[in-house]
Amino acid sequence: MPDVASELSSGPPPAGTVIEVRDEEWLVRSSGLTPSGEIVIEATGASELVRGHRARFLTSLDGMPRVLRPENTRLDHDRSESFRLSRLFLEAVLRKTPLPQIERRLALTDGFLLDRMDYQLRPAEKALANPLRPRLLIGDVVGLGKTLEIGILLGELIRRGRGERILVVTPAPVLEQFQHEMWTRFSLPLVRLDSVGISRIERKIPVGRNPFTYYKRVIISMDTLKNAKRYGAWLQGIEWDAVVIDESHNLINRGSARRVLAELLAKQTDALVLASATPHNGVMRDFTGLVRLLDPIAVKDEQHPKASELHHLMLRRTKVSTEVAKALHDSWAPRGASEPIPCAAGELEERVFAELTGSWLGSPDPHGADHLFPYVLLKSFLSSHRALFATARKKLSGLGHALPEGHKHVTDPPLTGAEAHSPVPEVASLVRLTEFAREIERASTAGPGPAATAKLTALVSYLRKIGVGPGGRTRAVVFSERRETLNWLGTVLPALLGWRKREDGEAAVKVMHSEVSDTVQMDYVDEFARAGSDVRLLLTGDGASEGVNLHRQCHHLVHWDLPWSLIRVEQRNGRIDRYGQTENPEFRALILRSEVEGALDDRTVAEKVLAREARVHEVLGAVEAATREDDWDKEERRVMEALLREAPPEEAVADLEAVDVEALAQAGGLGEEFPVARRTMSEFGTGPAPADENGGARARASTPTSTSIWTWTWTTTGPTRRTSPSRRRTAADRLRRSQACRPWTNCASSTPHRSATASCTYAPGWRSSPGWNPSVSTPPSTAPT
């Protein structure tokens, strides 16, 4: 850069001049004189702080700018040893010089802080196969490292000069974790923003300026950004080089605030990456709607998409996929056992089972408005007496029989007199259940034991056995569906496990659920992952079953209660069964057993769900590939409906699966004979591009360039052209309309090679001849241009 500058000698500076204004360098775009005789200059920022920003300067306000003249550049002799400074400068220039768009190879595979896994490079390779608009849905199952795959792709985009402005949108619980991974592994700094941070930026910048232009690379939670009234206008006025939306299955509901946000961002970016371990909810129309965020014209029939229409936009692997299993042989410990821990119900718990069986589950009404409530009540008790009390109290309020003041909490005194009785059988039963819950609460405060809380006794015994306690280094995660249960366990477990001082117990046992703020949850997850922290036990709800890594210092997971859903159980297990786990992850489930005749205890459904999840995961690597429903809530409802029809529990659980898992175990997985909807839930997008019904490869549409040159891509069986919807034709139509041309090479093959993936460029009027060799990626100098 010139070292000597001069004032403008006379007149406005010509376009192309580099000037210095406000201590920054600018490139003049145009200049002129106003009627008053002052000079007005329109310029684009050239130095780092203002690069890319456009501005207009008046000499009456900013004074005469300094002109940086190249001829005045001073050359300094490099006196460093072996010209070290010059070589460092040249290296920096080379690293900043973007790779050409036609470069298909990855440039930074060995430059990141991670163990190289070839399967984690595949998403970047697949997305960059479309050099104009890299777009991909990464649907790898839980634990394969989708965050790392996203980081590799973003790094490659930056290396190609196409990652200057990046926006990452994630759920709040994983925001800090995602930011940490991008910085520590890829040296990619993302500025974390929230509503307060955005307001702070608005106070700093001039009125009317877009706050999202203040930082070039940001990460923000979906719940913050989905506020269309607050941020919609700003987002419409800015374009991004790359947008990443993590946990993108939350975008499926059309018309929701999240979906509206995603549709807006998809229009404002070149590169778009969607990531989700469960991208398919079982409704094909919803799934293709997600795909259409990547390419609005990719799918012709949203109800019946073809594999060839989805192949180039989606990549999904499971732990049992060939390339994954081979790569993770020494980097991911094999999954341990999923074993039940039997818990014999105590006397008070048996009284609850008897009440539920006699008053609610013996003859439920299948046609009532709230016909599934008996099973909701049962599941609340299988969680804890406190959850049972909360469910019964809420139902009583709905029936117009709210508990009186002084008796609204499980720790309050019992009801007496007329308040403890009701002529309405349903109300009377609910009141009895609340009183049973109070009795269990009083008994549990005197000390754990089989007569009071069998699950608590079993949990404390198991945690002590594996070494969770004062002075121990073992860590464990305990999942529960109900926050009442989690809060209770967080209160009683520290003392039962041996922490005598209250502050020591609070430091060692953390509780996470929906009522804990996002910031506190992120702090707990960070503490749990650090080797030197005091946290030994994490009690968490199912909110932590999405996207949160708990495996770094932990390989023990306990299901205090089990969802009646294969999907939810797998999501829970995936928190510690993931890439980077060095110990065999062990799973245990507390199974409450009753001797009451006809009682539906944990053996009825929960224990069977635990076993089926383990088997399906072993065969297919992902339970979504086998389930009828792809939403945990729908799965639970399906089981309840089956029990309501008096179906045997074995059939109710077996009905969750849409395929014969044992037959697939013999066949080696899902084959091409299965519908596309089923295959997209298993391994998909890994092999060669499938042929369409005409036997040719599918044309992949992208935005056309402004020149008259078309880009053709050979995939599997023939050439395709990238063009806009209005000018889209099949490759065969284009070849028929074009004139003959001279072949680029003397290939003896009369058909394209199946392994060909190279792109070649043709001018209008030229076509491929049988002698063209598609394995050549660069045309010779004699090729038409």
Solvent accessible surface area in square Angstrom, and as a share of the most:
residue,aa,sasa,rsa
1,M,151,0.67
2,P,23,0.14
3,D,82,0.43
4,V,76,0.44
5,A,24,0.19
6,S,39,0.25
7,E,98,0.44
8,L,23,0.11
9,S,100,0.64
10,S,98,0.63
11,G,36,0.34
12,P,45,0.28
13,P,2,0.01
14,P,97,0.61
15,A,73,0.57
16,G,50,0.48
17,T,23,0.13
18,V,43,0.25
19,I,0,0.00
20,E,48,0.21
21,V,8,0.04
22,R,162,0.59
23,D,130,0.67
24,E,34,0.15
25,E,35,0.16
26,W,16,0.06
27,L,78,0.39
28,V,3,0.02
29,R,98,0.36
30,S,52,0.33
31,S,42,0.27
32,G,23,0.22
33,L,113,0.56
34,T,35,0.21
35,P,151,0.95
36,S,94,0.61
37,G,50,0.48
38,E,46,0.20
39,I,14,0.07
40,V,34,0.20
41,I,1,0.01
42,E,50,0.22
43,A,0,0.00
44,T,33,0.19
45,G,6,0.05
46,A,39,0.30
47,S,24,0.16
48,E,132,0.59
49,L,138,0.69
50,V,22,0.12
51,R,122,0.45
52,G,55,0.53
53,H,59,0.26
54,R,175,0.64
55,A,30,0.24
56,R,161,0.59
57,F,8,0.03
58,L,53,0.27
59,T,21,0.12
60,S,80,0.51
61,L,139,0.69
62,D,46,0.24
63,G,36,0.35
64,M,86,0.39
65,P,7,0.04
66,R,99,0.36
67,V,6,0.04
68,L,12,0.06
69,R,74,0.27
70,P,105,0.66
71,E,128,0.57
72,N,51,0.26
73,T,54,0.32
74,R,141,0.52
75,L,164,0.81
76,D,106,0.55
77,H,122,0.55
78,D,27,0.14
79,R,202,0.74
80,S,25,0.16
81,E,147,0.66
82,S,73,0.47
83,F,121,0.51
84,R,127,0.46
85,L,102,0.51
86,S,43,0.28
87,R,137,0.50
88,L,99,0.49
89,F,133,0.55
90,L,104,0.52
91,E,75,0.34
92,A,45,0.35
93,V,66,0.38
94,L,114,0.57
95,R,165,0.60
96,K,167,0.71
97,T,69,0.40
98,P,73,0.46
99,L,39,0.19
100,P,80,0.50
101,Q,87,0.39
102,I,134,0.68
103,E,37,0.16
104,R,68,0.25
105,R,183,0.67
106,L,27,0.13
107,A,49,0.38
108,L,48,0.24
109,T,22,0.13
110,D,119,0.62
111,G,62,0.59
112,F,30,0.12
113,L,123,0.61
114,L,30,0.15
115,D,99,0.51
116,R,123,0.45
117,M,15,0.07
118,D,91,0.47
119,Y,2,0.01
120,Q,1,0.00
121,L,8,0.04
122,R,61,0.22
123,P,0,0.00
124,A,0,0.00
125,E,76,0.34
126,K,32,0.14
127,A,2,0.01
128,L,7,0.03
129,A,28,0.22
130,N,26,0.13
131,P,14,0.09
132,L,41,0.21
133,R,63,0.23
134,P,1,0.00
135,R,16,0.06
136,L,0,0.00
137,L,0,0.00
138,I,0,0.00
139,G,0,0.00
140,D,0,0.00
141,V,6,0.04
142,V,24,0.14
143,G,1,0.01
144,L,0,0.00
145,G,12,0.11
146,K,27,0.12
147,T,31,0.18
148,L,10,0.05
149,E,0,0.00
150,I,1,0.00
151,G,0,0.00
152,I,1,0.00
153,L,1,0.00
154,L,0,0.00
155,G,10,0.09
156,E,0,0.00
157,L,0,0.00
158,I,56,0.28
159,R,49,0.18
160,R,13,0.05
161,G,47,0.45
162,R,36,0.13
163,G,1,0.01
164,E,76,0.34
165,R,44,0.16
166,I,0,0.00
167,L,0,0.00
168,V,0,0.00
169,V,0,0.00
170,T,0,0.00
171,P,27,0.17
172,A,9,0.07
173,P,35,0.22
174,V,3,0.02
175,L,10,0.05
176,E,49,0.22
177,Q,30,0.13
178,F,4,0.02
179,Q,41,0.18
180,H,105,0.47
181,E,10,0.04
182,M,0,0.00
183,W,143,0.50
184,T,55,0.32
185,R,73,0.27
186,F,18,0.07
187,S,84,0.54
188,L,4,0.02
189,P,70,0.44
190,L,6,0.03
191,V,53,0.30
192,R,107,0.39
193,L,12,0.06
194,D,75,0.39
195,S,55,0.36
196,V,90,0.52
197,G,8,0.07
198,I,1,0.00
199,S,32,0.21
200,R,118,0.43
201,I,7,0.04
202,E,53,0.24
203,R,175,0.64
204,K,130,0.55
205,I,15,0.07
206,P,91,0.57
207,V,158,0.91
208,G,62,0.60
209,R,93,0.34
210,N,19,0.10
211,P,3,0.02
212,F,2,0.01
213,T,33,0.19
214,Y,82,0.31
215,Y,70,0.26
216,K,63,0.26
217,R,52,0.19
218,V,1,0.01
219,I,0,0.00
220,I,0,0.00
221,S,10,0.06
222,M,12,0.05
223,D,73,0.38
224,T,28,0.16
225,L,1,0.01
226,K,61,0.26
227,N,72,0.37
228,A,62,0.48
229,K,204,0.87
230,R,87,0.32
231,Y,5,0.02
232,G,11,0.10
233,A,84,0.65
234,W,61,0.21
235,L,2,0.01
236,Q,118,0.52
237,G,61,0.59
238,I,11,0.06
239,E,130,0.58
240,W,7,0.02
241,D,39,0.20
242,A,0,0.00
243,V,0,0.00
244,V,0,0.00
245,I,1,0.01
246,D,17,0.09
247,E,16,0.07
248,S,0,0.00
249,H,35,0.15
250,N,53,0.27
251,L,1,0.00
252,I,9,0.04
253,N,103,0.53
254,R,90,0.33
255,G,68,0.65
256,S,37,0.24
257,A,52,0.41
258,R,76,0.28
259,R,10,0.04
260,V,73,0.42
261,L,9,0.04
262,A,1,0.01
263,E,68,0.31
264,L,30,0.15
265,L,0,0.00
266,A,9,0.07
267,K,159,0.67
268,Q,30,0.13
269,T,6,0.03
270,D,64,0.33
271,A,2,0.02
272,L,1,0.01
273,V,1,0.00
274,L,0,0.00
275,A,0,0.00
276,S,0,0.00
277,A,14,0.11
278,T,13,0.08
279,P,2,0.01
280,H,4,0.02
281,N,27,0.14
282,G,37,0.36
283,V,66,0.38
284,M,24,0.11
285,R,96,0.35
286,D,24,0.12
287,F,0,0.00
288,T,0,0.00
289,G,2,0.01
290,L,0,0.00
291,V,1,0.00
292,R,69,0.25
293,L,11,0.06
294,L,3,0.02
295,D,14,0.07
296,P,91,0.57
297,I,53,0.27
298,A,2,0.02
299,V,5,0.03
300,K,177,0.75
301,D,64,0.33
302,E,38,0.17
303,Q,92,0.41
304,H,139,0.62
305,P,10,0.06
306,K,81,0.34
307,A,12,0.09
308,S,8,0.05
309,E,16,0.07
310,L,1,0.00
311,H,22,0.10
312,H,24,0.11
313,L,9,0.04
314,M,0,0.00
315,L,0,0.00
316,R,1,0.00
317,R,0,0.00
318,T,2,0.01
319,K,37,0.16
320,V,70,0.40
321,S,3,0.02
322,T,114,0.66
323,E,48,0.21
324,V,0,0.00
325,A,50,0.39
326,K,167,0.71
327,A,29,0.23
328,L,8,0.04
329,H,145,0.65
330,D,131,0.68
331,S,35,0.23
332,W,10,0.04
333,A,15,0.11
334,P,91,0.57
335,R,52,0.19
336,G,20,0.19
337,A,44,0.34
338,S,25,0.16
339,E,77,0.35
340,P,50,0.32
341,I,31,0.16
342,P,77,0.48
343,C,6,0.03
344,A,76,0.59
345,A,17,0.13
346,G,7,0.07
347,E,123,0.55
348,L,26,0.13
349,E,12,0.05
350,E,35,0.16
351,R,98,0.36
352,V,0,0.00
353,F,1,0.01
354,A,49,0.38
355,E,22,0.10
356,L,1,0.00
357,T,24,0.14
358,G,67,0.64
359,S,58,0.37
360,W,23,0.08
361,L,20,0.10
362,G,56,0.54
363,S,108,0.70
364,P,29,0.19
365,D,86,0.44
366,P,66,0.41
367,H,166,0.74
368,G,24,0.23
369,A,117,0.91
370,D,77,0.40
371,H,38,0.17
372,L,14,0.07
373,F,17,0.07
374,P,12,0.07
375,Y,6,0.02
376,V,66,0.38
377,L,0,0.00
378,L,1,0.00
379,K,25,0.10
380,S,2,0.01
381,F,7,0.03
382,L,8,0.04
383,S,3,0.02
384,S,9,0.06
385,H,6,0.02
386,R,57,0.21
387,A,0,0.00
388,L,0,0.00
389,F,5,0.02
390,A,12,0.10
391,T,14,0.08
392,A,0,0.00
393,R,75,0.28
394,K,160,0.68
395,K,36,0.15
396,L,0,0.00
397,S,59,0.38
398,G,68,0.66
399,L,65,0.32
400,G,64,0.61
401,H,80,0.36
402,A,59,0.46
403,L,7,0.03
404,P,47,0.29
405,E,142,0.63
406,G,44,0.42
407,H,34,0.15
408,K,61,0.26
409,H,110,0.49
410,V,17,0.10
411,T,93,0.54
412,D,31,0.16
413,P,84,0.53
414,P,53,0.34
415,L,13,0.06
416,T,98,0.57
417,G,55,0.53
418,A,92,0.71
419,E,94,0.42
420,A,25,0.19
421,H,140,0.62
422,S,26,0.17
423,P,135,0.85
424,V,64,0.37
425,P,106,0.67
426,E,65,0.29
427,V,4,0.03
428,A,15,0.12
429,S,1,0.01
430,L,0,0.00
431,V,10,0.06
432,R,100,0.36
433,L,0,0.00
434,T,0,0.00
435,E,28,0.13
436,F,27,0.11
437,A,0,0.00
438,R,0,0.00
439,E,46,0.21
440,I,2,0.01
441,E,9,0.04
442,R,120,0.44
443,A,33,0.26
444,S,13,0.08
445,T,104,0.61
446,A,96,0.75
447,G,33,0.32
448,P,53,0.33
449,G,15,0.15
450,P,89,0.56
451,A,67,0.52
452,A,5,0.04
453,T,7,0.04
454,A,6,0.05
455,K,9,0.04
456,L,3,0.01
457,T,47,0.28
458,A,18,0.14
459,L,0,0.00
460,V,10,0.05
461,S,69,0.44
462,Y,24,0.09
463,L,0,0.00
464,R,143,0.52
465,K,169,0.72
466,I,33,0.17
467,G,31,0.30
468,V,3,0.02
469,G,9,0.08
470,P,72,0.45
471,G,88,0.85
472,G,22,0.21
473,R,210,0.77
474,T,33,0.19
475,R,9,0.03
476,A,0,0.00
477,V,0,0.00
478,V,0,0.00
479,F,0,0.00
480,S,0,0.00
481,E,52,0.24
482,R,58,0.21
483,R,104,0.38
484,E,43,0.19
485,T,0,0.00
486,L,1,0.00
487,N,64,0.33
488,W,3,0.01
489,L,0,0.00
490,G,19,0.19
491,T,98,0.57
492,V,40,0.23
493,L,0,0.00
494,P,18,0.11
495,A,77,0.59
496,L,37,0.18
497,L,8,0.04
498,G,36,0.35
499,W,26,0.09
500,R,235,0.86
501,K,128,0.54
502,R,193,0.71
503,E,108,0.48
504,D,63,0.33
505,G,2,0.02
506,E,94,0.42
507,A,35,0.27
508,A,3,0.02
509,V,10,0.06
510,K,31,0.13
511,V,31,0.18
512,M,3,0.01
513,H,22,0.10
514,S,95,0.61
515,E,115,0.52
516,V,29,0.17
517,S,62,0.40
518,D,63,0.33
519,T,88,0.51
520,V,55,0.32
521,Q,18,0.08
522,M,22,0.10
523,D,66,0.34
524,Y,44,0.17
525,V,13,0.07
526,D,61,0.31
527,E,46,0.21
528,F,1,0.00
529,A,20,0.15
530,R,114,0.42
531,A,73,0.56
532,G,74,0.71
533,S,10,0.07
534,D,96,0.50
535,V,0,0.00
536,R,42,0.15
537,L,0,0.00
538,L,0,0.00
539,L,0,0.00
540,T,1,0.01
541,G,9,0.09
542,D,23,0.12
543,G,58,0.56
544,A,3,0.02
545,S,1,0.01
546,E,55,0.25
547,G,16,0.16
548,V,1,0.00
549,N,15,0.08
550,L,2,0.01
551,H,16,0.07
552,R,95,0.35
553,Q,71,0.32
554,C,4,0.02
555,H,49,0.22
556,H,21,0.09
557,L,1,0.00
558,V,0,0.00
559,H,0,0.00
560,W,4,0.01
561,D,6,0.03
562,L,9,0.05
563,P,0,0.00
564,W,7,0.02
565,S,0,0.00
566,L,0,0.00
567,I,4,0.02
568,R,19,0.07
569,V,0,0.00
570,E,11,0.05
571,Q,15,0.07
572,R,0,0.00
573,N,2,0.01
574,G,6,0.06
575,R,5,0.02
576,I,0,0.00
577,D,6,0.03
578,R,30,0.11
579,Y,28,0.11
580,G,36,0.35
581,Q,5,0.02
582,T,117,0.68
583,E,91,0.41
584,N,69,0.35
585,P,0,0.00
586,E,41,0.18
587,F,0,0.00
588,R,36,0.13
589,A,0,0.00
590,L,3,0.01
591,I,0,0.00
592,L,5,0.02
593,R,80,0.29
594,S,6,0.04
595,E,151,0.68
596,V,41,0.24
597,E,163,0.73
598,G,56,0.54
599,A,17,0.13
600,L,35,0.18
601,D,8,0.04
602,D,5,0.03
603,R,88,0.32
604,T,15,0.09
605,V,1,0.00
606,A,1,0.01
607,E,42,0.19
608,K,55,0.23
609,V,0,0.00
610,L,3,0.01
611,A,61,0.47
612,R,63,0.23
613,E,0,0.00
614,A,32,0.24
615,R,72,0.26
616,V,0,0.00
617,H,24,0.11
618,E,115,0.52
619,V,26,0.15
620,L,6,0.03
621,G,0,0.00
622,A,0,0.00
623,V,0,0.00
624,E,8,0.03
625,A,0,0.00
626,A,0,0.00
627,T,0,0.00
628,R,107,0.39
629,E,39,0.18
630,D,11,0.06
631,D,49,0.25
632,W,84,0.29
633,D,81,0.42
634,K,86,0.36
635,E,0,0.00
636,E,14,0.06
637,R,127,0.46
638,R,74,0.27
639,V,0,0.00
640,M,13,0.06
641,E,47,0.21
642,A,3,0.02
643,L,16,0.08
644,L,12,0.06
645,R,161,0.59
646,E,155,0.69
647,A,24,0.19
648,P,64,0.40
649,P,36,0.23
650,E,103,0.46
651,E,103,0.46
652,A,1,0.01
653,V,3,0.02
654,A,59,0.45
655,D,42,0.22
656,L,0,0.00
657,E,19,0.09
658,A,37,0.29
659,V,25,0.14
660,D,88,0.46
661,V,2,0.01
662,E,81,0.36
663,A,51,0.40
664,L,9,0.04
665,A,40,0.31
666,Q,164,0.73
667,A,80,0.62
668,G,72,0.69
669,G,20,0.19
670,L,34,0.17
671,G,26,0.25
672,E,147,0.66
673,E,138,0.62
674,F,49,0.20
675,P,90,0.57
676,V,26,0.15
677,A,32,0.25
678,R,34,0.12
679,R,42,0.15
680,T,0,0.00
681,M,8,0.03
682,S,11,0.07
683,E,70,0.32
684,F,12,0.05
685,G,6,0.06
686,T,32,0.19
687,G,42,0.40
688,P,99,0.62
689,A,26,0.20
690,P,39,0.24
691,A,53,0.41
692,D,39,0.20
693,E,123,0.55
694,N,127,0.65
695,G,45,0.43
696,G,25,0.24
697,A,13,0.10
698,R,27,0.10
699,A,17,0.13
700,R,31,0.11
701,A,12,0.09
702,S,12,0.08
703,T,74,0.43
704,P,50,0.31
705,T,65,0.38
706,S,120,0.77
707,T,90,0.52
708,S,76,0.49
709,I,63,0.32
710,W,27,0.09
711,T,33,0.19
712,W,10,0.04
713,T,5,0.03
714,W,15,0.05
715,T,18,0.11
716,T,14,0.08
717,T,50,0.29
718,G,10,0.09
719,P,17,0.11
720,T,4,0.02
721,R,6,0.02
722,R,7,0.03
723,T,1,0.00
724,S,22,0.14
725,P,85,0.53
726,S,106,0.69
727,R,148,0.54
728,R,85,0.31
729,R,93,0.34
730,T,77,0.45
731,A,17,0.13
732,A,51,0.40
733,D,41,0.21
734,R,31,0.11
735,L,50,0.25
736,R,172,0.63
737,R,165,0.60
738,S,18,0.12
739,Q,134,0.59
740,A,77,0.60
741,C,21,0.12
742,R,175,0.64
743,P,56,0.35
744,W,28,0.10
745,T,35,0.21
746,N,157,0.81
747,C,26,0.16
748,A,110,0.86
749,S,35,0.23
750,S,86,0.55
751,T,92,0.53
752,P,36,0.23
753,H,66,0.29
754,R,161,0.59
755,S,101,0.65
756,A,6,0.05
757,T,104,0.60
758,A,14,0.11
759,S,23,0.15
760,C,3,0.02
761,T,53,0.31
762,Y,12,0.05
763,A,15,0.11
764,P,65,0.41
765,G,27,0.26
766,W,85,0.30
767,R,77,0.28
768,S,16,0.11
769,S,21,0.13
770,P,93,0.58
771,G,18,0.18
772,W,14,0.05
773,N,30,0.15
774,P,1,0.01
775,S,71,0.46
776,V,50,0.29
777,S,76,0.49
778,T,90,0.52
779,P,50,0.31
780,P,54,0.34
781,S,117,0.76
782,T,108,0.63
783,A,10,0.07
784,P,24,0.15
785,T,140,0.81
